[in-house]
Amino acid sequence: MRRQLAVARGFAVACHLVPTMSVTAIVSLLAFRAGWSGPEFLLLVVAVLTGQLSVGWSNDAVDAPIDRAAGRTAKPLVAGVISIRSLWAAAFTALAITTVTSFLAAGLVGGVFQLIAVASAWIYNFRLSRTTWSWLPYAVSFACVTPFITFGLNPSQPPALWAIAVFVCTGVAAHLANALPDLSSDQARGLGGLVARLGSVRAIRLALILLVLSSFILLLVIAPVNVFAAYCIPVATVVAVVLALRPRSQSNLFIAVQGLALFEVLVILVTGIPITS
């Protein structure tokens, strides 16, 4: 029984549980607010969750040699809790499920956007994560969130450009924040993507600029609709920036990005502003 629990925990850790559940929750809440319901909504939740699982598991599988060389024993593969074969099997199973459920949930056009998002993340894992273009898959994947939701509606509707812009800024900021903890070991081995080339200080500055930009775009849209929310957005942004700049912890930026992203989604949900154009 202990072995089974350890393996289950290993798969949970290997999928990058916090970002996996955060993305699933954000997309699901936005879809529900946009008008999704019934079996299609449940299929959407499954499609997003399994897509994220496939990305997280394949990421750990691809990075296994680097993680072993860096001595990252917190990784389940490095610790020997799970095997590389079982992790790849789980990743491809999740990929197959998200492929089917994406089209069942959102139809042809919406399903294609969801699969572009997943494919972009897989390309990041296999090819772009250690290049200057490491930010691009995040931008593409997050840009596909709104079209997946809106084109999947019945009747389908085009997405609002402001929503796409907000998610792109947040997605690239999330990439910068997510890469910071591994910066030292990646630079020591001549590895790393955009963050390794920018360095810690410039990466943090760029992430904060993107956070402020996403908040500013949302503020322009929300201000004519809800004055109270318009006042809350700058306050939340300042709190996130102050948290990100606190010393002694590289995880502060990641927490700030996640927190501000969830706050922005909450603003969209509460104010009821449509993400369709």
Residue pairs with C-beta under 8 A, 6 or more apart in sequence:
6 81
7 81
7 82
9 76
9 81
10 76
10 79
10 81
10 82
11 57
11 76
11 82
11 87
11 90
13 74
13 75
13 76
14 56
14 57
14 60
14 75
14 76
14 77
14 82
14 87
15 52
15 53
15 56
15 57
15 60
16 56
16 59
16 60
17 56
18 258
19 52
19 56
19 174
19 178
19 258
20 49
20 52
20 53
20 55
20 56
22 258
22 261
22 262
23 48
23 52
24 45
24 48
24 49
24 52
26 145
26 261
26 262
26 265
27 44
27 48
27 145
27 148
27 149
28 41
28 44
28 45
28 48
29 265
29 269
30 145
30 146
30 149
30 265
30 268
30 269
30 275
31 41
31 44
31 149
31 152
32 41
33 268
33 269
33 272
34 149
34 150
34 153
34 274
34 275
34 276
35 153
36 44
36 149
36 152
36 153
40 104
40 105
40 106
40 152
40 154
41 105
43 101
43 104
43 105
44 101
44 105
44 106
44 149
44 152
46 97
46 98
46 101
46 105
47 97
47 98
47 101
47 102
47 104
47 105
47 106
47 114
48 98
48 114
50 94
50 95
50 97
50 98
50 101
51 94
51 95
51 98
51 102
51 114
51 117
51 118
51 121
53 90
53 91
53 94
54 91
54 92
54 94
54 95
54 98
54 118
54 122
55 118
55 121
55 122
55 125
57 87
57 88
57 90
57 91
57 94
58 88
58 91
58 95
58 122
58 125
58 126
59 125
59 129
60 67
60 75
60 76
60 77
60 87
61 77
61 84
61 87
61 88
61 91
62 125
62 126
63 75
63 125
63 129
64 75
64 77
64 78
64 84
66 189
66 191
67 75
67 77
67 78
68 77
68 78
69 189
70 182
70 185
70 189
71 78
72 78
72 185
73 79
76 82
77 83
77 84
77 87
95 118
95 122
98 114
98 115
98 118
99 115
102 110
102 111
102 114
102 115
102 148
103 111
104 111
105 111
105 152
106 113
106 114
106 148
106 149
106 151
106 152
107 151
107 152
107 156
109 147
109 151
109 152
109 156
110 147
110 148
110 149
110 150
110 151
110 152
110 153
110 156
111 148
111 152
113 144
113 147
113 148
113 151
114 144
114 148
116 140
116 141
116 144
117 140
117 141
117 142
117 144
117 145
117 148
118 141
120 136
120 137
120 140
120 141
120 144
121 137
121 141
123 137
124 134
124 137
124 138
128 134
128 136
128 137
128 193
129 193
130 186
130 191
130 192
130 193
131 193
132 193
132 194
132 197
133 193
133 194
134 175
134 179
134 193
134 194
134 195
135 172
135 175
135 176
135 193
135 194
138 171
138 172
138 174
138 175
139 168
139 171
139 172
141 171
142 167
142 168
142 170
142 171
142 172
142 174
143 164
143 167
143 168
143 171
145 167
146 159
146 160
146 163
146 164
146 167
146 275
147 158
147 159
147 164
149 159
149 275
150 156
150 157
150 158
150 159
150 160
150 275
150 276
151 157
151 158
151 159
153 276
157 276
157 277
158 276
158 277
159 275
159 276
159 277
160 274
160 275
160 276
160 277
161 277
162 217
162 218
162 220
162 221
163 268
163 275
165 214
165 217
166 214
166 217
166 218
166 264
169 210
169 211
169 213
169 214
169 217
170 210
170 211
170 214
170 257
170 260
170 261
170 264
172 207
172 210
173 206
173 207
173 208
173 210
173 211
173 214
173 257
174 254
174 257
174 258
174 261
175 194
175 195
176 194
176 195
176 203
176 204
176 206
176 207
176 210
176 253
177 207
177 244
177 253
177 254
177 256
177 257
178 254
179 186
179 192
179 193
179 194
179 195
179 196
179 203
180 195
180 200
180 203
180 204
180 250
180 253
180 254
181 250
181 251
181 254
182 192
183 192
183 195
183 196
183 199
183 200
183 203
183 250
186 192
186 195
186 196
187 196
194 203
195 203
198 206
200 250
204 244
204 245
204 253
207 244
207 253
207 257
208 241
208 244
208 245
211 237
211 240
211 241
211 244
211 256
211 257
211 260
212 237
212 241
214 260
214 264
215 233
215 234
215 236
215 237
215 260
215 264
218 233
218 264
218 267
218 268
219 230
219 233
219 234
221 273
222 229
222 230
222 233
222 267
222 271
222 273
223 230
225 271
225 273
226 270
226 271
229 267
229 270
229 271
232 267
233 264
233 267
236 260
236 263
237 260
240 256
240 257
240 259
240 260
241 256
243 252
243 255
243 256
243 259
244 252
244 253
244 256
244 257
245 252
246 252
268 275
